[in-house]
Amino acid sequence: MARINAGVTTSHVPAIGAALDHGNAGNDYWRPMFAGYDWTKKWIAQERPDVVVLVYNDHASAFSLEMIPTFAIGCAETFAPADEGFGPRPVPVVEGHPDLAWHIAESLILEEFDITIMNKLDVDHGLTVPLSLMFGQPEAWPVKVIPLAVNVVQYPPPTGNRCYALGEAIRRAVQSYGEDLNVQVWGTGGMSHQLQGPRAGLINKEFDAAFLDKLTTDPEALRRMPHIEYLREAGSEGIEMVMWLIMRGALGEVAKELYRFYHVPASNTAVGHIVLQTAP
């Protein structure tokens, strides 16, 4: 049967993609940030996942304020890089895994999760930047991807508890799929940052470190954290971290931390990254 062997989280700052795309990854500003992913690049090359369920949020590329699904799953064969106003990123087209995606969608809906099925979906930096951080700039992505878009832009976003429960349901869906597949779940976005208003540029290192700790030591506390705490402690865009709880829920009750990295700043954002392994 298919199995979820690991989870990854990472920030998906658009400036990271721009630095790669314009050949600036090696300059003094960006070099320390990209070096923090060297360990993961080697690890994932050894793990060789077949499929990644990649949890991200759309930034008004595929969705707009006219249509805002709380959760949406990509079931198409391919997903093109979105034009975010300055042309699509020069990265490969993302290949999907329709059979597993439809299986997950059916399983979630029968478990009474209302999830939107996307048979066409362009994917923006929220999805492509994490792929670039893990795999560099290949001719083709070495993994099939199931996009899972979450609304963390327009209030109300889903609760941490709902996201964690969705992760648990994804785990059950994957385990009930008959093909032998090595699956990973990635949560993206965050960490602490605010892009507008009097608190623009907010970074809360203490909150971010505690959040990373609790992903392994006390995920139950994270699933109970209310929205207002994310806003107060991590800024208006810090709410993106609820997407990390989908990854954590998908790993089961016990997970082992293999690696973490934290860096400030990348643009005006705290970059957080952690790799967790499921219990044997």
N, C-alpha and C positions, 0 to 999 in steps of 0.2 A: 504494500500500500504506500501511498505518498506520506511523507512525514515532514514536519517542520523541525529543522535541526538548529536553527539559530535566528537571532533577531539583531537588527542593526538600527541605530538611530543616527541621524545627522541633520545639521542645519542645511538649508537650501538657498542661501543668500544669492540673489541674482548676480551680484558683482563677482562672485566666485566664477560663475560661468563666463562672464565677460573677460576676467583675467586670463582664463584658459584660452578663450577664443581669440584673444588679441595678443597672445604670446607674452603675457606679463606674469605668468606664474612663478618665474624665477627671480623677480626683482625683490628688493629688500623688504618691501611691505608684505608681499604675499608668500614669500618662500617659507617662513615659519608655519604658516597656516597649512599649506599643502603638505609639508613634511609630517604633520600630525596624522596623515592618512597613509603613510608608507607601510606601517605595520598591517593595516587592514587590506591593502592591495595584495600583499604577499599571502595573507591568510585566505582571502577569498579566492585567489588563484589556486590554492590547495583544496579548498572546500568545493569549488566548482558547482554552485547551485544550478539546478535545472530551471527553476522558476523563482522569481521574486514577486511577492505580493507587495507592491510599493504604495504605501499610504502617504498621500500628499494633499495639498490644497491648491486649487486652481486660482489664478490671479486675474480673473476677468478675461481669460483667453477662450475657454470652452463654454463657460457660464457667465451670466451677468446678473444684475439685480432684477431682471425680468424672470429669471428661472434659477432657483437656488436649491438643488437637492441637498439634503443633509448628508447622505451617503450615496455614492455612485460608483459602479464597478464597470471597468472596460472589458467588453467581451469580444472585441474585434480581433482580426488577424494582425493588424498593424496600427500604430499610433504615430502620426506625423508630429515633428516638432512644431509648436505653435509660433505664429508671428505675433510677438508681443509689442508691436509698434515700431520695431527697428529691424524687422526681418527675422525668420526662424534662426535658432542657433545652428551653426554648422556641425551638427552631430548626426549620427545614424538614426534612421527610422527605428522606432521601438517595436520589436516583434512581440506579439501577445501569445497567450496560450488559451485559445477559445474554449477548448474542451474542459479544462480545469476551471476557467472563469465561469462558464455556464453552470458547472457542478456546484461551485461555491455560491453563485447567485440563487440557484434553486434551493440549496440547503438553507441559506440565510432566510429566504422568503418563507419557507415552510416552518422555520423557527420563529416566524413573525417579526423579522427585521424588514422594515420597508426600505428596500434599496433600489435605486434607479439603475436600470440596465442601459449601458451605452454601447451601441453598435458602431458608432463613429465618435472619435474623441481625439482632438489634438491636445498634446501635452506640453506644458510650459516648463519654465525653469524649476518649478517645484518638484518635478519628476526627473528632468534631465540633469540638473546639477548633481544630485546624489549619485546618479550613474557615472558621471564624469569623475567624481571624487573616488569612486571605488575602482573604476576600470580605465581611467585615463581617456585617451582620444583614439579609440580603435576604429577600424574600418566598419565593423559591425559590433553591436553589443553582444557579449558572450553569454547572455542569459535571456530567457524569455520573461516578460514582465506582465503582470496583471495590475493595471492602475486601479487604485481605490481612492477616489476623491472625497474629501470631507469638507463640509462648510465650516470654516473658522474665520470667515470674513464678515458675514452678515449675522448680527445677533437675532435669535439665540443659537449659538452653536450647541452641539451635543455635549452632554455632561461627560466627565471623566469616567464615571461608572458605566455609562452607555457605551463608550468607546472600548473600555476594558471588556465588557460583556460581548461586544462585537468581535473582539479578538478571540475570545474563548470559542465563539460560534465558528469563526474561520478555522480554528484548530480542529474542531470536530468535523467540519466539512472536508478539510484536506485529508484527515485520517480515514475518511470514508471513501476516498477516491481510489480506484483500483490500480492505477498505474504506479509503478515504482519511480517516485520522483523525490529529489532532494530540494526542499522548498525552504526559502527564507522569507521572513516578513520584515519590512523596513518601515520605521516611522520617521517622518521628516518634518522640518520646520523648527522654529525656536532657535536658540533659547531666549533668555530675556532680551527684549528690545521693544522700543517704541519709535514709530516713524514720524509722529506728528505731535503738535501741541507743546505745552510748557515742559513736558517730561521727555521730549524727543531726545534720543541718544541714551536713554536709561539702560544701565547694565547692573544686574544684581548678582554678583559672583556667589555670594553665600546661598541665595535661593537656588541658583543653578546647580551648585555642588550638592546641596541636600536632595534635589530632585534626582540627580544621577545616582546618588547613594540609594535612595528609596526604590529605584527601579528594581534593585535586587533584594534589598533588605526589608522593605515594607511597601510593596505595591498596593496593599489594601488601603493604606493612608492616602496614596495618590488618587485612587479611584473615588475617594470621598471628598477630595479637595474641590471647593466651590469655585465658580467662575470668578467671583470677586477677588479671590486670593491670587489667581493668576494675574488679574489686572493690576492689583495693588503692588504685588511683589515683582512681577516680570514684565509689566508694561502691556499696552493694548494688543501687541502682536505676540506676546508670550502665550496667549491662549492656544497658539499652534501646538503647544506641547501635549494637549489632549490626544493628538494623533499618535504620540509615542506610546500611549496606553493601549492602543489597538495592537501594536507590536507586542507589548508586554503580556497582554491577555492571551495572545496566540501561543506563548511559550509554555504555558502551564504554570502550576503553582511555584515550582522551584526553577530558578535560572542562575547560571554562573557567569559572573563578569569576566570576560577575557581581556578587554582592553577599553580604555577610555582616553579621550582627548578633549581639552577645553582651551579655547584661544580667544583673546580679545585684543583688538577688534578686527572684524572683517566687514568693511564698510562701517556701519554704526550698529553692528550686531555682535552678540556673543555667540561664537560657534561652539556647539556641543556635539560630541560623537561618542557612542558607546557600542560595544559588541557583546552580546549575551549569547550563551549557549544553553540549550535545553538540557534538563536533567536526563541521564541515561535511563 
